[in-house]
Amino acid sequence: MPDIIQIGGEKIKRGDDRHLYLRIAKLPTHTNIDLPVRVIRSDEPGPVLLLTGGLHGDEINGIEIVRRMLARKMLIPEKGSVIAIPLMNIYGFIQNVRGVPDGKDINRSFPGSKTGSLAKLVAYTIMNEIIPKIDYGIDFHTGGASRANFPQIRCVLNLNKNLELAKAFAPPVILHSPLIDQSFRKAAYKKKKHILVYETGESLRYDEFGIKIAIEGTQRVMCHLGMKSEMTKPEHKTDIFQNSVWARAPLAGLFTSKIKNGDEVKKRQVLGVITDPFGTDVDSIKSRYDGRVIGINYNPIVHKGDAIMHIAINKQNYE
């Protein structure tokens, strides 16, 4: 850990607790949009951990996870440093949307560009001001509209450090997730930084169960990295899966689930039924695999081919 971390032209020494604001751009009103960053440093050397939320502006669970840990003073390290950015996409948050005003997805705009679109400009700022200063990170996400994710860590299982950190977090589910081109996680990995992605709940809704697991998991990661000494043991088991599939609607209608998020399912088990609005036709949907449900579409109105249930499959041994 360096004696001084410099972000946005400001120098943060060991033992400092600083609020910084990175200039991104302006609204059409010429109102400045700044990215708030909290840097909390111990006097003792150790790793630098980045915690981020709100990369998609309507995914408020991640924002709340980081906010609560800051408010409860849970991110004060005994060793090392924490960089916390509860809300990375100010533009999307203001408008309650996933992306930015130009319609781009920031998480498909990395490593960004100083002269590019608004999404690329946000990505460029994060990659140049923040990523060079960190060692590890946890990026908190949420499912889309009406699609609720069961609490899960997504990482690359064949990267030893990824799997090590994921096991330390100890969520209910760890899912292998390859690095995606132009994503935050892949851009950071190219800089030799390991970022875990945590998913829970649906957009614009708090998921208290998933928030609690995320807070406790983050504390366990900090303990694993030697940044804190007190650790909460998980109250649940952790399942590791190599793949996932979506069960899709074979026809249009009204879907009623027979399964809860997080349930284990067997091949040919009935997941739910689709009916027409007039009470005449009923069609059952059965699972094609053994696995565990890690996401459900709560919108009962479905069209043929719509994704209705996300199932993790190919369970791995936990060692």
HULIN-V703791 format. One record per residue. RES is the residue in one letter. SS is DSSP state (2 for helix, 1 for strand, 0 for the rest). PSI is psi as a letter, one per 40 degrees, with the letter a starting at -180 (999 if undefined). NEAR is the number of other C-alpha atoms within 8 Angstrom. Layout:
RES|SS|PSI|NEAR, RES|SS|PSI|NEAR
//
This chain:
M|0|h|7, P|0|i|5, D|0|d|6, I|1|h|8, I|1|h|9, Q|1|h|8, I|1|h|10, G|0|f|8, G|0|e|5, E|1|i|7, K|1|h|8, I|1|h|12, K|1|i|9, R|0|h|10, G|0|e|8, D|0|i|10, D|1|h|9, R|1|i|8, H|1|h|8, L|1|i|11, Y|1|h|9, L|1|h|10, R|1|h|8, I|1|c|11, A|1|a|7, K|1|i|9, L|0|i|8, P|0|d|5, T|0|e|5, H|0|e|6, T|0|h|7, N|1|h|9, I|1|h|10, D|1|i|9, L|1|h|11, P|1|h|10, V|1|h|12, R|1|h|11, V|1|h|14, I|1|h|14, R|1|h|15, S|0|i|14, D|0|d|9, E|0|i|8, P|0|i|9, G|0|a|10, P|0|i|13, V|1|h|13, L|1|h|12, L|1|h|13, L|1|h|14, T|1|i|17, G|1|i|18, G|0|f|17, L|0|d|12, H|0|h|16, G|0|d|20, D|0|e|12, E|0|g|18, I|2|e|14, N|2|d|18, G|2|d|16, I|2|d|14, E|2|d|10, I|2|d|14, V|2|d|15, R|2|d|9, R|2|d|8, M|2|d|11, L|2|d|9, A|2|d|7, R|0|e|6, K|0|f|7, M|0|e|8, L|0|e|8, I|0|h|9, P|0|i|13, E|0|d|10, K|0|i|14, G|0|a|15, S|1|i|14, V|1|h|14, I|1|h|12, A|1|h|11, I|1|g|13, P|0|d|15, L|0|h|13, M|0|d|12, N|0|g|14, I|2|d|10, Y|2|d|10, G|2|d|15, F|2|d|13, I|2|d|8, Q|2|e|7, N|0|f|9, V|0|i|11, R|0|d|11, G|0|a|15, V|0|i|15, P|0|d|8, D|0|e|8, G|0|e|6, K|0|i|11, D|0|h|11, I|2|d|15, N|2|e|11, R|2|f|10, S|0|e|13, F|0|i|14, P|0|e|12, G|0|a|14, S|0|h|10, K|0|d|8, T|0|e|5, G|0|a|9, S|0|i|8, L|2|d|10, A|2|d|15, K|2|d|15, L|2|d|14, V|2|d|12, A|2|d|16, Y|2|d|13, T|2|d|13, I|2|d|9, M|2|d|14, N|2|d|8, E|2|d|10, I|0|d|10, I|2|d|11, P|2|e|8, K|2|e|8, I|0|i|12, D|0|d|10, Y|1|i|11, G|1|i|13, I|1|h|12, D|1|h|12, F|1|h|15, H|1|i|15, T|1|i|15, G|1|i|14, G|0|a|9, A|0|h|8, S|0|e|10, R|1|h|14, A|1|h|16, N|1|h|15, F|1|i|13, P|1|h|14, Q|1|i|14, I|1|h|13, R|1|h|12, C|1|i|15, V|0|h|11, L|0|d|11, N|0|e|6, L|0|h|7, N|2|d|7, K|2|d|7, N|2|d|14, L|2|d|12, E|2|d|8, L|2|d|11, A|2|d|13, K|2|d|8, A|2|d|10, F|2|d|12, A|0|f|12, P|0|i|17, P|0|d|10, V|1|h|13, I|1|h|14, L|1|h|15, H|1|h|12, S|0|h|9, P|0|i|6, L|0|h|8, I|0|h|7, D|0|h|7, Q|0|e|11, S|0|i|13, F|2|d|11, R|2|d|12, K|2|d|11, A|2|d|13, A|2|d|13, Y|2|d|10, K|2|d|7, K|0|e|8, K|0|f|6, K|0|h|12, H|1|h|12, I|1|h|13, L|1|i|14, V|1|h|12, Y|1|h|13, E|1|h|14, T|1|i|16, G|1|a|16, E|1|i|16, S|0|i|15, L|0|f|10, R|0|h|8, Y|0|h|9, D|0|g|10, E|2|d|6, F|2|d|6, G|2|d|11, I|2|d|14, K|2|d|8, I|2|d|10, A|2|d|11, I|2|d|11, E|2|d|11, G|2|d|13, T|2|d|9, Q|2|d|13, R|2|d|14, V|2|d|11, M|2|d|11, C|2|d|12, H|2|d|9, L|0|e|8, G|0|e|9, M|0|d|14, K|0|i|12, S|0|d|7, E|0|h|5, M|0|h|8, T|0|h|7, K|0|i|5, P|0|i|9, E|0|e|4, H|0|i|6, K|0|i|8, T|0|h|10, D|1|h|10, I|1|h|12, F|1|i|14, Q|1|d|12, N|1|i|10, S|1|i|10, V|1|i|8, W|1|h|9, A|1|h|10, R|1|i|10, A|0|h|14, P|0|e|7, L|0|i|9, A|0|i|11, G|1|a|11, L|1|h|11, F|1|h|12, T|1|h|8, S|1|i|8, K|0|e|8, I|0|i|7, K|0|i|7, N|0|h|10, G|0|e|9, D|0|i|8, E|1|i|8, V|1|i|11, K|0|i|9, K|0|h|9, R|0|e|8, Q|0|i|8, V|1|h|10, L|1|d|11, G|1|a|12, V|1|i|13, I|1|h|15, T|1|i|12, D|0|i|11, P|0|e|6, F|0|e|5, G|0|f|7, T|0|d|6, D|0|h|7, V|1|h|9, D|1|h|7, S|1|i|9, I|1|h|11, K|1|i|10, S|0|h|13, R|0|e|6, Y|0|i|9, D|0|i|11, G|1|a|12, R|1|h|11, V|1|h|16, I|1|e|15, G|1|h|13, I|1|h|12, N|1|h|11, Y|0|e|8, N|0|h|8, P|0|e|8, I|1|h|8, V|1|i|12, H|0|i|9, K|0|h|9, G|0|e|8, D|0|i|8, A|1|h|10, I|1|d|11, M|1|h|12, H|1|h|13, I|1|h|13, A|1|h|15, I|1|i|13, N|1|g|9, K|1|h|10, Q|1|i|8, N|0|h|5, Y|0|h|6, E|0|999|2
//
